[in-house]
């Protein structure tokens, strides 16, 4: 706020003083200038006047001087000269002949005869002036006889002239002073005094409560500059008043917002803190203070390094690098996962975000951390269950195949032999059916424990499902005979272990097993082919009477040869139109309406008949035909769906689901090709749902996300197939534009008897609900399975309970009915 008292003082004193000084200076300067101008002009006029008088005097003697020059009689000239010099201002007179410019007569006056000049006159420069008058003949004016030279003093009468000028100037100065005083009185009365009064009113005015128009009452109506000034000041006071009110309103709103924000920050479960650039805490919410066990009253100013000393060094370095990065880039830095271990042993996983902010006028670092420990544990649990058998805790098929691939790779590099043992329990179904599933489960659990204690550390045992187990023996020997002998010893030990009786529920149970063994070395067998060899050998053992071991031999390769021939035939199947589509309905269990259909590929071989998809799909992928066949599937599925849509057989929300292979999805032109097919049949893209697998996501998450987002832009939906059987990384659900999660049939099959399957299904349903995703259960075969799924919250299903996959004509009849 400005100092109105000081302003009033300056106005009341300085303006009046400046007015008096200005008036005096103007009068003095103006008088001085006028005096100088008048005096200079008076000197010039006086000089001209004297010169004119001198010339008139000289001209009056023109004739006598001419005559004297002609007669050359100086006696006649002298009286004339004395008459001329008698003038008081003439100092000397000289007459000269014209012919030789010789002096004829000259008379001079004593320069001091007039006394000394005083005052201004004595300061004049060049006071003596000369005048030359030509003397002509009276008869012939063109004839010059001589000339008269006269010197005169212009200071004559100058004192009298100066005295007159000074008197006039004194009068003018007095007149100027009077006028200035009058102007000062007028200026004070009509300008200074009103300004002083207005300033006093401003001083006394309560501007924040002025309500406008409170000063200069008697000056406000005036139609002059003071009236305009008063009006502008009143307008300004109004604006200031409004600004003050607005500021107070804004401050109140900001204070209210701050309180709300503070309440929000304190209620959030996130760990929120603000620290300065040196690491000292400036602000923290309750969650942060409580988690780090800080003193709620004395944490401000504490260095972060002091209370994080117990955190692992790697974590501190990560936080330090993040601080440096956020300061350098001044952009949000995200730390997806930071391990946080406390001094009491408690472990947390945090997701952090850091950003540079301005806190009380200085740069500071805001950190927002979210505790993702439960999510990580949950994710780890889901991932563990996805890779392990929930009953025996042995690796499942997916994990075992991965380890088998690694074993094959090591064998190829080292040249060491290995062996794959495939076995199942003899007559296990009888025990399971007669004594119940729980009894059967106990058998499987005990068998798994025995096998873990029997095999070597470098070997792997897994349960493929039911009563099927596989064991991979590695690094037997680089000699085939030695390797097979060692393998036989290990197999016999396993067989002996399996033959020993089990005691379950106080009942002794005798279990035997049929084992198939396939040895491998540095050949080009794949994991699936090796598994087929061991499986073939195991079936040979069963055919031979069970409870024995059978080793795979080349003679058993007929089945493998059949697969190879199928691989060759598959290359001609598309051209010969051997492939066709079937559609399995998807139902809403509440309304029993068909909500969608899954398009499934089938192969009718000209000689072998119907070939199982589990048999020919891997062959298409191995031969590189899957992208071409997959395009055919999309083309025909979209074509069929467009026919249903044109006949108004499908309702809003209906989806035609199409499986996409990894090879097909990885193609650069995949998204463009799907758009082309959709446009070709003029089908609404919202009716199409593309089913992808987790392996596609794992292979190239960037390409997968880009392709999915490109297709999502035109309305295509996406579902993730067989969820829970792969890596099941929850980040995929967050990063990718998914709409549907399909629960794998392996979980549905065991949902009535396997607690782990129940837990996995419940977890998937809960997670899908939070992420606003639809869930579809696959492989629902019994009413009990459906009821269990409905209780858990899954109402959309497909399976043989309602309908197996059927041809398009049959499916259309379902839609029509």
C-alpha positions in Angstrom: 0.0 0.0 0.0 1.4 3.4 -0.9 2.2 6.1 1.7 -0.7 8.5 1.2 0.6 10.9 4.0 3.9 11.3 2.2 2.1 11.9 -1.1 -0.1 14.5 0.6 3.0 16.3 2.0 4.7 16.4 -1.3 1.6 17.7 -3.0 0.9 20.4 -0.4 4.6 21.7 -0.3 6.5 20.9 -3.4 3.9 22.0 -6.0 3.4 25.5 -4.3 7.2 26.0 -3.9 7.8 25.0 -7.4 5.1 27.3 -8.6 6.7 30.4 -6.8 10.2 29.5 -7.9 9.0 28.9 -11.5 7.2 32.3 -11.5 10.2 34.2 -10.2 12.6 32.5 -12.6 10.3 33.1 -15.5 10.1 36.8 -14.6 13.8 37.3 -14.1 14.8 35.4 -17.2 12.2 37.1 -19.3 13.2 40.5 -18.0 16.9 39.8 -18.5 16.3 38.7 -22.1 14.1 41.7 -22.8 16.7 44.0 -21.2 19.5 42.6 -23.3 17.4 42.8 -26.5 16.2 46.4 -25.8 19.7 47.5 -24.8 21.3 46.0 -27.9 18.6 47.6 -30.1 19.0 51.0 -28.3 22.8 51.0 -29.0 22.2 50.2 -32.6 19.5 52.9 -32.9 21.7 55.5 -31.1 24.7 54.7 -33.3 22.5 55.1 -36.5 21.1 58.3 -35.1 24.5 59.8 -34.4 25.8 58.7 -37.8 22.8 60.3 -39.5 23.3 63.6 -37.6 27.0 63.6 -38.5 26.2 63.0 -42.1 23.6 65.8 -42.1 26.1 68.2 -40.6 28.7 67.3 -43.1 26.4 67.5 -46.1 25.3 71.1 -45.0 28.8 72.2 -45.8 29.1 70.3 -49.1 29.3 73.4 -51.3 31.8 75.4 -49.1 34.1 72.4 -48.8 34.0 71.9 -52.6 34.8 75.5 -53.2 37.7 75.4 -50.7 39.1 72.3 -52.4 38.9 74.0 -55.8 40.6 77.2 -54.5 42.9 75.2 -52.2 42.3 77.8 -49.5 42.5 76.3 -46.1 41.4 79.5 -44.3 37.9 79.0 -45.7 37.9 75.4 -44.6 38.9 75.8 -41.0 35.8 77.6 -39.8 33.7 74.9 -41.5 35.7 72.2 -39.8 35.4 73.8 -36.4 31.6 74.1 -36.9 31.4 70.4 -37.7 33.5 69.3 -34.8 31.5 71.5 -32.5 29.0 68.6 -32.2 29.8 66.9 -28.8 29.9 63.4 -30.2 32.3 64.2 -33.1 36.0 63.5 -32.2 37.9 64.5 -35.4 37.3 65.8 -38.8 39.7 65.5 -41.8 39.4 66.9 -45.4 41.4 65.1 -48.1 42.2 65.8 -51.7 40.9 63.2 -54.1 43.9 63.2 -56.4 46.6 62.1 -54.1 44.5 61.5 -51.0 46.6 64.1 -49.2 45.3 65.6 -46.0 44.1 69.1 -46.6 42.8 70.2 -43.2 42.2 68.2 -40.0 40.9 69.1 -36.6 40.7 66.8 -33.5 39.0 67.1 -30.2 40.4 66.2 -26.8 38.9 62.8 -26.0 38.7 63.6 -22.4 36.9 66.8 -22.8 33.6 65.0 -22.0 34.9 63.3 -19.0 35.0 59.5 -18.5 32.1 57.4 -19.5 30.4 55.5 -16.7 28.1 52.4 -16.3 27.3 50.5 -19.4 28.9 53.0 -21.9 32.4 52.2 -20.8 32.0 48.5 -21.5 30.9 49.0 -25.2 33.3 47.5 -27.8 34.3 49.7 -30.7 32.6 52.9 -29.5 34.5 55.0 -32.1 32.9 54.9 -35.6 34.1 56.6 -38.8 32.1 58.3 -41.6 33.4 59.2 -45.0 31.6 61.8 -47.1 32.6 62.3 -50.8 32.9 65.9 -51.9 31.7 66.6 -55.6 31.9 69.6 -57.8 28.8 71.8 -57.7 28.9 72.2 -61.4 29.6 68.6 -62.3 28.3 66.1 -59.7 30.2 63.3 -61.4 33.5 65.0 -60.6 34.8 64.0 -57.2 37.1 66.7 -55.6 37.9 64.9 -52.3 36.4 63.4 -49.2 35.7 64.3 -45.7 36.5 61.7 -42.9 34.7 62.1 -39.6 35.2 60.0 -36.4 32.4 60.1 -33.8 31.7 58.4 -30.5 28.5 56.4 -30.3 28.6 56.5 -26.5 27.0 60.0 -26.6 23.6 59.9 -24.9 24.0 56.1 -24.2 23.8 56.5 -20.4 20.5 58.4 -20.8 19.2 55.7 -23.1 20.3 53.0 -20.8 18.7 54.7 -17.8 15.5 54.9 -19.7 15.7 51.2 -20.7 16.5 50.1 -17.1 13.5 52.1 -15.8 11.3 50.4 -18.3 12.7 47.0 -17.4 12.1 47.6 -13.7 8.6 48.4 -14.5 8.3 45.2 -16.5 9.9 43.1 -13.8 7.5 44.6 -11.2 4.6 43.9 -13.6 5.9 40.3 -14.1 6.2 39.7 -10.4 2.6 40.9 -9.8 1.3 38.7 -12.6 3.3 35.7 -11.2 1.9 36.3 -7.8 -1.6 36.4 -9.2 -0.9 33.2 -11.2 0.5 31.6 -8.0 -2.6 32.5 -6.1 -4.8 31.2 -8.9 -2.7 28.1 -9.3 -2.8 27.4 -5.5 -6.6 28.1 -5.2 -7.7 26.2 -8.3 -5.1 23.4 -8.6 -2.8 22.9 -5.6 -5.5 23.3 -3.0 -8.0 20.9 -4.7 -5.2 18.4 -5.2 -4.3 18.7 -1.5 -7.9 18.2 -0.5 -8.2 15.2 -2.8 -5.0 13.7 -1.3 -6.3 14.2 2.2 -9.6 12.4 1.2 -7.5 9.6 -0.3 -5.6 9.4 3.0 -8.8 9.2 5.0 -10.5 6.7 2.5 -10.8 3.1 3.5 -10.1 1.7 0.1 -10.9 -2.0 0.8 -14.4 -0.8 1.9 -14.6 2.3 -0.2 -17.5 1.0 -2.4 -16.3 3.6 -5.0 -17.1 7.3 -5.4 -16.1 8.5 -1.9 -13.7 11.3 -2.7 -13.7 14.8 -4.3 -17.4 15.4 -3.8 -17.4 19.1 -4.8 -14.9 18.5 -7.6 -16.6 15.5 -9.1 -19.3 17.4 -11.1 -16.7 19.8 -12.6 -16.3 19.4 -16.3 -12.5 19.9 -16.3 -9.3 18.1 -15.6 -9.9 18.0 -11.8 -13.4 16.4 -12.4 -11.8 13.9 -14.7 -9.1 13.2 -12.2 -11.6 12.7 -9.4 -13.7 10.4 -11.6 -10.7 8.3 -12.6 -9.6 8.1 -8.9 -13.1 6.9 -7.9 -13.0 4.4 -10.7 -9.6 3.2 -9.6 -10.8 2.9 -6.0 -13.7 0.8 -7.2 -11.3 -1.4 -9.1 -9.0 -1.7 -6.1 -12.0 -2.5 -4.0 -13.1 -5.2 -6.4 -9.6 -6.6 -6.7 -9.3 -6.8 -2.9 -12.7 -8.6 -2.7 -11.6 -10.9 -5.5 -8.3 -11.5 -3.8 -10.0 -12.3 -0.5 -12.4 -14.6 -2.3 -9.6 -16.3 -4.2 -7.6 -16.7 -0.9 -10.6 -18.2 0.8 -11.1 -20.6 -2.1 -7.4 -21.4 -2.2 -7.5 -22.0 1.6 -10.6 -24.2 1.2 -9.0 -26.1 -1.7 -5.8 -26.5 0.2 -7.7 -27.9 3.2 -9.6 -30.3 0.9 -6.3 -31.3 -0.9 -4.6 -31.8 2.5 -7.5 -34.0 3.6 -7.3 -35.9 0.4 -3.6 -36.4 0.7 -3.9 -37.6 4.2 -6.6 -40.0 3.4 -4.8 -41.6 0.4 -3.1 -44.9 0.9 -0.3 -43.6 -1.4 3.0 -42.6 0.2 3.4 -38.9 -0.7 6.4 -36.7 0.1 8.1 -33.5 -0.9 11.8 -32.9 -0.4 14.2 -30.1 -1.4 17.1 -30.6 -3.7 19.4 -31.6 -0.8 17.0 -34.4 0.3 15.4 -32.8 3.3 11.7 -33.5 3.8 9.4 -30.6 3.4 6.0 -32.4 3.4 4.7 -35.9 3.9 1.3 -37.4 4.3 0.3 -39.8 7.2 0.8 -42.9 5.1 4.4 -41.9 4.3 5.2 -41.0 8.0 3.6 -44.1 9.3 5.3 -46.5 6.8 8.7 -45.0 7.5 8.1 -44.8 11.2 8.9 -41.1 11.4 8.1 -38.7 14.2 4.9 -37.0 13.0 5.9 -33.8 14.8 9.6 -33.6 13.9 10.0 -35.0 10.4 10.2 -31.7 8.6 13.8 -30.9 7.7 15.0 -34.5 8.3 17.3 -35.7 5.5 16.0 -38.6 3.5 19.3 -40.4 3.7 19.0 -40.6 7.5 15.8 -42.5 7.7 16.5 -44.6 4.6 19.8 -46.0 5.9 18.2 -49.4 6.4 17.0 -49.6 2.8 19.2 -51.8 0.5 22.1 -50.0 -1.3 20.7 -50.9 -4.7 17.3 -49.2 -3.8 19.1 -46.1 -2.6 21.1 -45.9 -5.8 17.9 -46.4 -7.8 16.2 -43.5 -5.9 19.3 -41.3 -6.4 19.4 -41.9 -10.1 15.7 -41.2 -10.4 16.1 -37.9 -8.5 19.0 -36.9 -10.9 16.9 -37.9 -13.9 13.8 -36.0 -12.9 15.9 -32.8 -12.2 17.7 -33.1 -15.5 14.6 -33.8 -17.6 11.9 -32.0 -15.5 9.5 -34.7 -16.6 7.7 -37.4 -14.6 10.0 -40.3 -13.9 8.3 -43.6 -13.2 9.9 -46.5 -11.3 7.6 -49.5 -11.9 9.0 -51.5 -9.0 11.2 -50.5 -6.2 12.2 -53.0 -3.5 11.7 -51.6 0.0 12.8 -53.5 3.0 12.4 -52.1 6.4 14.6 -52.5 9.5 12.0 -54.8 11.1 12.2 -57.1 8.2 9.0 -56.1 6.5 9.2 -56.1 2.7 7.3 -53.9 0.3 7.3 -53.4 -3.4 6.5 -49.8 -4.4 5.6 -48.2 -7.7 7.0 -44.7 -7.7 6.5 -41.5 -9.6 8.7 -38.5 -9.2 8.3 -35.0 -10.6 9.8 -31.6 -10.1 7.5 -29.0 -8.5 7.7 -25.5 -7.1 7.2 -25.6 -3.4 7.1 -22.2 -1.6 9.0 -20.6 -4.4 11.8 -23.2 -4.6 12.4 -26.3 -6.7 11.4 -29.5 -4.9 10.9 -33.2 -5.8 7.4 -34.7 -5.3 7.3 -38.4 -4.8 4.1 -40.5 -5.0 4.5 -44.2 -4.2 1.9 -47.0 -4.3 2.3 -50.1 -2.3 2.1 -53.0 -4.9 3.3 -55.7 -2.5 -0.1 -57.5 -2.5 -0.4 -57.2 -6.2 3.1 -58.6 -6.7 2.4 -61.4 -4.4 -0.9 -62.1 -6.0 0.8 -61.9 -9.5 3.6 -64.2 -8.3 1.0 -66.6 -6.9 -1.0 -66.6 -10.2 2.2 -67.0 -12.2 3.3 -69.9 -9.9 0.0 -71.6 -10.3 0.2 -71.1 -14.1 3.5 -73.0 -14.1 2.9 -75.5 -11.4 0.4 -78.2 -10.8 -1.9 -77.0 -8.0 -2.2 -80.4 -6.4 1.4 -81.7 -6.4 3.3 -78.4 -6.7 5.2 -80.1 -9.6 5.9 -78.1 -12.8 3.0 -78.3 -15.2 3.1 -78.9 -19.0 4.1 -75.3 -19.9 7.0 -75.1 -17.5 8.2 -78.6 -18.3 8.2 -78.0 -22.1 10.3 -74.9 -21.5 12.8 -76.8 -19.4 12.8 -79.6 -22.0 13.6 -77.1 -24.7 16.6 -76.0 -22.6 17.7 -79.6 -22.0 17.6 -80.3 -25.7 19.7 -77.2 -26.4 22.3 -78.1 -23.8 22.5 -81.7 -25.1 23.0 -80.4 -28.6 25.8 -78.2 -27.5 27.5 -80.6 -25.1 26.9 -83.9 -26.9 25.7 -85.5 -23.6 22.7 -87.9 -23.8 19.5 -87.3 -21.9 16.3 -89.3 -21.5 12.6 -88.4 -21.3 10.4 -90.7 -19.2 6.7 -90.5 -19.8 4.5 -92.6 -17.5 1.0 -92.8 -16.0 -0.3 -94.9 -13.1 -1.9 -98.2 -13.9 -5.6 -98.6 -12.9 -5.6 -95.1 -11.2 -9.0 -94.4 -12.6 -10.4 -97.3 -10.6 -9.1 -96.0 -7.3 -10.3 -92.5 -8.2 -13.8 -93.7 -9.1 -14.4 -96.2 -6.3 -12.8 -94.3 -3.4 -13.4 -90.7 -4.5 -11.4 -87.9 -5.9 -9.8 -86.9 -2.6 -8.4 -90.4 -2.2 -7.1 -90.2 -5.8 -5.6 -86.8 -5.0 -3.7 -88.3 -2.0 -2.3 -91.0 -4.3 -1.0 -88.4 -6.7 0.5 -86.2 -3.9 2.3 -89.2 -2.3 3.7 -90.3 -5.7 5.0 -86.8 -6.4 6.8 -86.7 -3.0 8.4 -90.1 -3.7 9.6 -89.1 -7.1 11.1 -85.8 -5.8 13.1 -87.9 -3.4 14.2 -90.4 -6.0 15.4 -88.3 -9.0 18.6 -86.3 -9.1 18.9 -82.6 -8.5 19.6 -81.8 -12.2 16.5 -83.8 -13.3 13.0 -82.4 -13.7 9.7 -84.0 -12.9 6.3 -82.7 -13.9 2.6 -83.6 -13.9 1.0 -83.1 -17.3 -2.5 -83.8 -16.0 -4.6 -86.5 -14.5 -2.2 -89.4 -13.6 0.4 -88.5 -16.3 3.9 -87.6 -15.2 7.1 -86.9 -17.1 10.7 -86.9 -16.0 13.6 -85.4 -17.9 17.0 -87.0 -17.1 19.9 -84.8 -18.3 23.7 -85.2 -18.7 23.8 -89.0 -18.6 27.0 -89.5 -20.7 28.4 -88.6 -24.1 28.6 -92.4 -24.9 25.3 -93.8 -26.1 25.7 -97.2 -24.5 26.9 -95.8 -21.2 24.0 -93.2 -21.2 21.4 -95.9 -21.8 22.8 -98.1 -19.0 22.7 -95.2 -16.6 19.3 -94.3 -17.8 18.1 -97.9 -17.3 19.3 -97.8 -13.7 17.5 -94.6 -13.0 14.4 -95.8 -14.7 14.5 -99.0 -12.6 14.9 -97.0 -9.5 11.9 -94.9 -10.4 9.8 -98.0 -11.2 10.8 -99.6 -7.9 9.8 -96.4 -6.1 6.4 -96.5 -7.7 5.8 -100.1 -6.9 6.1 -99.6 -3.2 2.7 -99.7 -1.4 1.2 -96.4 -0.2 -0.7 -95.9 3.0 -3.7 -93.5 2.5 -6.5 -93.2 5.1 -5.1 -96.2 6.9 -5.4 -98.2 3.8 -2.5 -99.8 1.9 -2.6 -99.1 -1.8 -0.5 -100.9 -4.4 0.3 -98.7 -7.4 2.1 -99.6 -10.5 3.1 -97.5 -13.6 3.8 -97.9 -17.3 6.9 -96.0 -18.4 8.0 -94.9 -21.9 11.5 -93.7 -22.4 13.0 -91.7 -25.3 16.7 -90.9 -25.4 18.0 -87.7 -27.0 21.3 -86.3 -28.0 22.3 -83.8 -30.7 19.6 -84.6 -33.2 17.0 -82.2 -34.5 14.1 -83.4 -32.4 11.8 -80.7 -31.0 10.3 -81.0 -27.5 6.9 -81.9 -28.8 8.4 -84.6 -31.0 10.4 -86.1 -28.2 7.3 -86.0 -26.0 5.4 -87.9 -28.7 8.2 -90.5 -28.8 8.1 -91.1 -25.1 4.3 -91.1 -25.2 4.3 -93.7 -27.9 6.7 -95.9 -25.9 4.5 -95.5 -22.8 1.5 -96.8 -24.8 3.6 -99.7 -26.0 4.3 -100.5 -22.3 0.6 -100.5 -21.5 -0.2 -102.6 -24.5 2.5 -105.1 -23.3 0.7 -105.6 -20.0 1.5 -102.5 -18.0 3.8 -102.2 -14.9 6.8 -102.1 -17.2 9.2 -99.9 -19.1 9.4 -99.5 -22.9 12.1 -97.6 -24.8 11.2 -95.8 -28.0 12.7 -97.3 -31.1 12.7 -96.2 -34.7 10.1 -98.8 -35.5 7.6 -96.8 -33.5 8.2 -93.9 -35.9 5.2 -94.8 -38.0 3.1 -92.3 -36.0 5.8 -89.7 -36.4 5.9 -90.5 -40.1 2.1 -90.0 -40.2 2.5 -86.6 -38.7 5.2 -85.7 -41.3 2.9 -86.8 -44.1 0.1 -84.7 -42.6 2.5 -81.8 -42.6 3.0 -82.3 -46.3 -0.7 -82.8 -47.0 -1.5 -79.6 -45.0 0.3 -77.6 -47.8 -2.3 -78.8 -50.3 -5.3 -78.7 -47.9 -6.0 -75.0 -48.4 -5.9 -75.1 -52.2 -8.1 -78.2 -52.2 -10.6 -76.6 -49.9 -10.2 -79.3 -47.3 -10.4 -76.8 -44.4 -13.7 -75.6 -43.1 -15.1 -73.7 -40.2 -17.3 -74.7 -37.3 -18.8 -72.3 -34.8 -19.3 -72.9 -31.0 -22.0 -70.8 -29.4 -21.2 -68.6 -26.4 -24.2 -68.2 -24.0 -25.3 -65.9 -21.3 -26.3 -68.3 -18.5 -28.9 -65.9 -17.1 -30.8 -65.2 -20.3 -29.7 -68.3 -22.3 -29.2 -65.9 -25.3 -26.4 -66.5 -27.7 -23.9 -63.6 -27.2 -21.3 -64.8 -29.6 -19.6 -67.6 -31.5 -16.0 -68.8 -31.7 -14.9 -69.7 -35.2 -12.8 -72.9 -35.1 -10.8 -74.4 -37.9 -11.3 -78.0 -39.0 -9.6 -80.3 -41.5 -11.2 -83.1 -43.4 -8.5 -85.1 -45.0 -9.4 -86.9 -48.2 -8.1 -90.3 -46.9 -7.6 -89.9 -43.2 -10.9 -88.2 -42.5 -11.2 -85.6 -39.7 -7.8 -84.6 -38.4 -7.6 -83.2 -34.8 -6.7 -79.5 -34.5 -4.2 -80.5 -31.8 -2.5 -82.5 -34.5 -2.5 -80.2 -37.6 -2.3 -76.7 -36.0 1.3 -77.3 -34.9 2.1 -78.7 -38.3 0.8 -75.5 -40.0 2.9 -73.4 -37.6 6.0 -75.5 -38.2 5.6 -75.3 -42.0 4.9 -71.6 -41.9 1.4 -71.9 -43.4 -0.4 -70.5 -40.4 -0.5 -66.9 -41.6 -2.0 -67.9 -44.9 -4.5 -70.3 -43.3 -5.2 -67.7 -40.6 -6.1 -65.1 -43.3 -8.5 -67.6 -44.8 -10.1 -68.2 -41.4 -10.6 -64.4 -40.9 -12.0 -64.0 -44.4 -14.6 -66.8 -44.1 -15.5 -66.0 -40.5 -16.2 -62.3 -41.3 -18.1 -63.4 -44.5 -20.3 -65.7 -42.4 -20.9 -63.1 -39.7 -21.9 -60.6 -42.4 -24.5 -63.0 -43.7 -26.0 -63.4 -40.2 -25.9 -59.7 -39.7 -27.5 -58.9 -43.0 -30.3 -61.3 -42.1 -30.7 -59.6 -38.8 -30.1 -62.8 -36.9 -27.6 -61.4 -34.4 -28.4 -58.8 -31.7 -26.4 -55.9 -30.5 -23.3 -57.0 -28.6 -22.9 -60.2 -30.6 -19.2 -61.1 -31.2 -17.7 -63.5 -33.7 -14.4 -64.6 -32.1 -11.5 -65.6 -34.3 -8.3 -67.2 -33.1 -5.1 -65.5 -34.3 -1.8 -67.4 -34.4 1.4 -65.8 -33.3 2.9 -66.1 -36.8 -0.1 -64.5 -38.3 -0.2 -61.6 -35.7 3.5 -60.9 -36.1 3.1 -60.0 -39.8 3.6 -56.3 -40.5 0.5 -56.2 -42.7 -1.8 -58.0 -40.3 -3.7 -55.0 -39.1 -4.1 -53.6 -42.7 -5.3 -57.0 -43.9 -8.0 -57.3 -41.2 -9.2 -53.8 -42.1 -9.4 -54.8 -45.8 -11.5 -57.9 -45.0 -13.9 -55.9 -42.8 -14.3 -53.3 -45.5 -14.8 -55.9 -48.1 -17.9 -57.4 -46.4 -19.1 -54.0 -45.0 -19.3 -55.6 -41.5 -19.4 -53.5 -38.4 -16.0 -53.9 -36.8 -17.6 -54.0 -33.3 -18.9 -57.5 -34.2 -15.4 -58.9 -34.5 -13.3 -60.2 -31.6 -9.8 -61.4 -32.2 -8.4 -64.0 -29.7 -4.7 -63.7 -29.0 -2.5 -65.8 -26.8 0.0 -64.7 -24.1 2.9 -66.0 -26.2 2.2 -63.2 -28.8 2.4 -60.6 -26.1 5.6 -62.0 -24.6 7.4 -62.3 -28.0 7.0 -58.6 -28.9 4.9 -56.4 -26.6 5.6 -53.3 -28.7 4.4 -54.7 -32.0 1.4 -56.4 -30.3 0.3 -53.1 -28.6 0.7 -51.1 -31.9 -1.2 -53.6 -34.0 -4.0 -53.9 -31.4 -4.4 -50.2 -31.0 -4.5 -49.7 -34.8 -7.3 -52.2 -35.0 -9.0 -50.9 -31.9 -9.3 -47.5 -33.6 -11.7 -49.0 -36.1 -13.7 -50.9 -33.4 -12.1 -54.4 -33.3 -12.4 -56.1 -29.9 -9.7 -58.3 -28.4 -9.7 -61.2 -25.9 -6.9 -63.1 -24.4 -7.3 -66.9 -24.8 -6.4 -69.6 -22.2 -5.7 -66.9 -19.6 -3.9 -68.3 -16.5 -2.0 -71.0 -18.4 0.9 -68.8 -19.6 2.9 -66.1 -17.9 -0.2 -64.1 -16.9 1.7 -60.9 -16.4 -0.9 -58.4 -15.1 0.9 -55.5 -16.8 -0.5 -56.8 -20.1 -4.0 -56.3 -18.9 -3.1 -52.7 -18.1 -1.1 -51.9 -21.2 -3.2 -53.6 -23.9 -6.7 -52.7 -25.2 -8.3 -56.0 -24.1 -12.1 -56.6 -23.8 -12.5 -60.2 -22.8 -10.6 -62.8 -20.7 -11.2 -66.4 -21.5 -10.8 -68.8 -18.6 -9.0 -71.9 -19.8 -10.9 -75.2 -19.8 -8.2 -76.9 -17.6 -9.4 -74.7 -14.7 -13.1 -75.3 -15.5 -12.6 -79.0 -15.7 -11.2 -79.2 -12.1 -13.3 -76.4 -10.6 -15.4 -78.9 -8.6 -12.6 -80.7 -6.9 -9.4 -78.6 -7.1 -9.1 -75.7 -4.6 -6.3 -74.2 -6.6 -8.4 -74.1 -9.8 -11.2 -72.5 -7.8 -8.8 -69.9 -6.4 -7.4 -69.1 -9.9 -10.9 -68.7 -11.4 -12.0 -66.5 -8.6 -8.9 -64.4 -8.9 -9.4 -64.0 -12.7 -13.0 -63.0 -12.2 -12.3 -60.5 -9.5 -9.5 -59.0 -11.5 -11.6 -58.8 -14.7 -14.4 -57.1 -12.8 -12.0 -54.4 -11.5 -10.6 -53.9 -15.0 -14.1 -53.8 -16.5 -13.4 -56.9 -18.7 -15.8 -59.6 -19.7 -15.0 -63.2 -18.8 -15.9 -66.3 -20.8 -15.5 -69.8 -19.4 -14.3 -72.4 -21.9 -15.1 -76.2 -21.8 -18.2 -76.1 -19.6 -19.5 -79.7 -19.9 -21.7 -80.2 -16.8 -24.5 -78.3 -15.1 -22.5 -78.4 -11.9 -19.6 -76.6 -13.5 -21.9 -74.0 -14.8 -23.6 -73.4 -11.4 -20.2 -73.1 -9.7 -19.1 -70.5 -12.3 -22.4 -68.6 -11.9 -21.8 -68.4 -8.2 -18.4 -67.0 -8.8 -19.8 -64.3 -11.1 -19.1 -65.8 -14.6 -22.2 -65.8 -16.7 -20.9 -66.3 -20.2 -19.7 -69.7 -21.2 -19.1 -72.1 -24.1 -18.9 -75.8 -24.1 -20.5 -79.1 -24.8 -23.1 -78.5 -22.0 -25.1 -76.6 -24.5 -23.5 -77.2 -27.9 -20.4 -78.6 -29.5 -18.8 -76.7 -32.4 -21.2 -76.8 -35.4 -21.2 -75.8 -39.0 -22.5 -72.4 -40.1 -25.8 -73.7 -41.4 -26.6 -75.4 -38.1 -25.5 -72.3 -36.2 -27.8 -70.1 -38.3 -30.7 -72.4 -37.3 -29.9 -71.8 -33.7 -30.0 -68.1 -34.3 -33.3 -68.3 -36.2 -34.8 -70.3 -33.4 
